[in-house]
Amino acid sequence: MYVHPAVDPGAWWTLVESAPRLYGVVLNIADGPGTVPEPSFAAAARALRAAGVRLLGYADTDYGHRPLRAVTADFDRYRDWYATDGFFLDQAAAEPGAVRHYRRLARAARSRGGRTVVLNPGVHPAPAYAGVADLLVTFEGDWAAYSAAPVAPAWTAAHPPERFCHLVHGVPAGLCALAARTAALRRAAVHCAVPGHGPNPWSLLPPVLHRKAP
C-alpha cells in the first residue's frame, strides 16, 4: 500500500477490515524505510499487526547491484521502527548469476525476524530463485501486458501456486475479478489487481476489498 496513511486513512482502515483476505501488506515509506520513524506509518503498522496482517518492509535491491550492507540496514530500520515480520525485495534480479547474492539477502532478512521473504523480479526468474524466497512475484506490469503474457514455464509446476504472485495495475473497471481468475489459471495463488495508473499505481486498493467477503 504505497500511500501515506495521513493522505488516505480510509484505505489503510479498509486493509485492517480486510485482514483475513490478505497475504500481507507491503510498507513503503520512502522507497524504503526512510531516515527517521514515521508516526503515521507506525500507527498503521500497529493496527495491521493487531488484525493479524503480515507486514513486509520494502527494500530496493537494484537488480543485485545495491550493496548487501545497504539493504540489511533497511531491514534493521523496518524491524526496529515498524516491527515488520517479513521483507519485500523489489527490483530483484532474475538471472542465475545473482542467486548467491539473494541467498545472502534472504539469510540476512530471516536473521532479523523476517519470517516471509518475497522477491520481486517481476518476471519468471531462473528456477533456483524458488529455493531462495517464500514468495516470487513472477509478473508485475499493466493489464495490456498481463493479457498477452505467456504461460508459466514448466519448472513452476514443481512448486505450489502459493509460492507465486502477480501484481497487475491499470486494470479496467470491472475486470479486476477477471485478473484474479487469470492469476489462478496461471498458477499464482497470490495477486494484487488495481485500477491505478501512472508512477504510483499501488496507491489504490484492489476494488474487491471495497466489498465485503461473502
N, C-alpha and C positions, 0 to 999 in steps of 0.2 A: 504494500500500500504506500505509494510514493506521493503522499500529500501531507502537509503539516496538519497535525491534529487541531491546531487553532484555526486553520483555514476551513477545514471541513470536519468538524467534530462528529456530525451525523454519520459520516462514512465509517469512522472508527467505531462508533457505537453499534452500527449495523454488523460490523465484524464480530464484536463481542456477542451480539444476539445470535449470530450465525455459527458460533463456535463448533457445534457438532458436525458441521458440513465442511469444515476447513482442514486441509492438510497442514497448513501453517500460514503465518504472515511474515513477510519479509520487511524488516525495518531498514529503511534507507534514509538517514538523516541528511547527509550532505555528500552523496556518492561515497558513503562510508559513515562512520560514527561521528564525524566532526571532531573538533578540538576540545570541546567542553561539553559536559552533560546538558541536555535539553529537557527542561522540566515537563513540557507538554508531551514529549515522546515517552518520558519515563512514566508519566501517569497513564498514558495509553497502554504501555507495556504491562504495567501492573494490572490493569483491567483485563487485558487479554490473558495474562497468566492465570488470574483468578478464575477465568472462564474455561481454563484448560487448553488454551490455544498454544501450539508450538510456535516459538519466536525464533526467527532466523535473522542473524545480523548480516547485512550486505557488505561484501568486500570485493573490490575490483582487483582481479589478478592480471589484467592487461595481457591476456593470452600467454601467460607464463613468463612475462618479462618483468613483472613487478617483483622486487626482492622479497624473499620469504620473511625477513625481519619486518618489513613494512606491513605485510598482510597480517602477520601474527600480532602486531601492535593494534590493528583494527579488532582482531579477536578479543584482545585483552580489554579494550575500551567497551565493546559491546557487553562483554561478560560483567565488567565492574559497574557500568552505568545503567544497563538495561536488563541485566540478568537473563540474557538470551540463552536458550538451550540448544542452539544449532547455528549453522552458518551457511549463507548462500554465496557461493564463489562465482561471481559474474565474470563475463568475458574470459571464460575458461578455454584453454587450448583444446584442440581435437586430435592433433597428430600424435603418433606413438612416441615420438622422441621426448615429449613433455610429461609422460606418465609418471616418471620417477619424481619430478618436481611436485606434482599434485598429490602423490602419495605422502610426501613430506608435509605438505599443507594440511592434508586430511589428518595425519597423526597429530600435528600441532593443534588443530581445531578440537580433536577429541580429548587431548590432554588438558584443554581449557574448558571442559564440560560440554563440548559440542556433541550431543547425542545424535544429532542429524547433520550430515554434511551433504549439501546439494551442489552439484557442478552444473554450470550453465554455459556449455559451448554453443547452444542454440541450433546445433545440427547433431546428427548421429556421429559420435566420435569413434576413435579406434576402440575395438571391443574391450581392451584392457581397462578402460576407464570404468567399466561396470564393476570392477573389483575395488575401486577407489571410493566411490560415493554411495550414499544410501539412495539418492535420487539423482537421475540425469535429466536435464532439460534438453531434449533432442529436437525441439523446434521452438524458435522464437521469431515472430515476424507478423506481417499483416495478413488479413483474410485472403487477399488475392493469392499471395504466395502459398498460404496453407491449403487453399483449394486445389492448387496444382502440385503440391508436394508429393514426392514418390512414396511408395510403401516403405515400411521399416525394413532394414536389412535383415538377413536371415539370422545373424548372431543374436538378435534381440529375443528370439523365441526361447533361448536358454534361460531367460530371466522373467520373473512375473511382471505383469503390467504395472504393478505398484511401484516399480523401480524407475518408471519413465514419466515425464511431464511435458506438456505442450503449453506454450504461452502465446496466445493469439490476440492481436489488437486490431482495431479498425473493423470489427465485426458489425455488419449492418444490423439495424434494428430488427428484432425478431429472429435472428439467426444464431444467437448465442447457444441455444439449445442444440441446434444442428452442429455447431462447433464441438459441443460436448460429446455428441454421438460419434462424430468423426474421430475425436481423440480416442474414444473407446475402441472403435474399429481398428485404429492404428496402434493398439496395444499400449496406450498411455492412460493409466488409471487416474493420474493427477493432471488437472488442466486449469487454466485461467483464461477465459474468453471475455474480452471487454470491448466496448464500442469506441474507446478513446483513440484519438489520432495525435499526430504531432510529436514534439520532442519528449513528452512525458505521458504516454497513453495510460500508464498504470496509476494515474491519479483518480481514475474512475473505477467503481466496483463492477463486478460481473452483474448484469441485470437480474440473474436468478437469485441473488442474495437479497434483492428487494422484495422477494415474495417469500412467504412462509413455506417451510418444507411441508409436504403432505403428511 
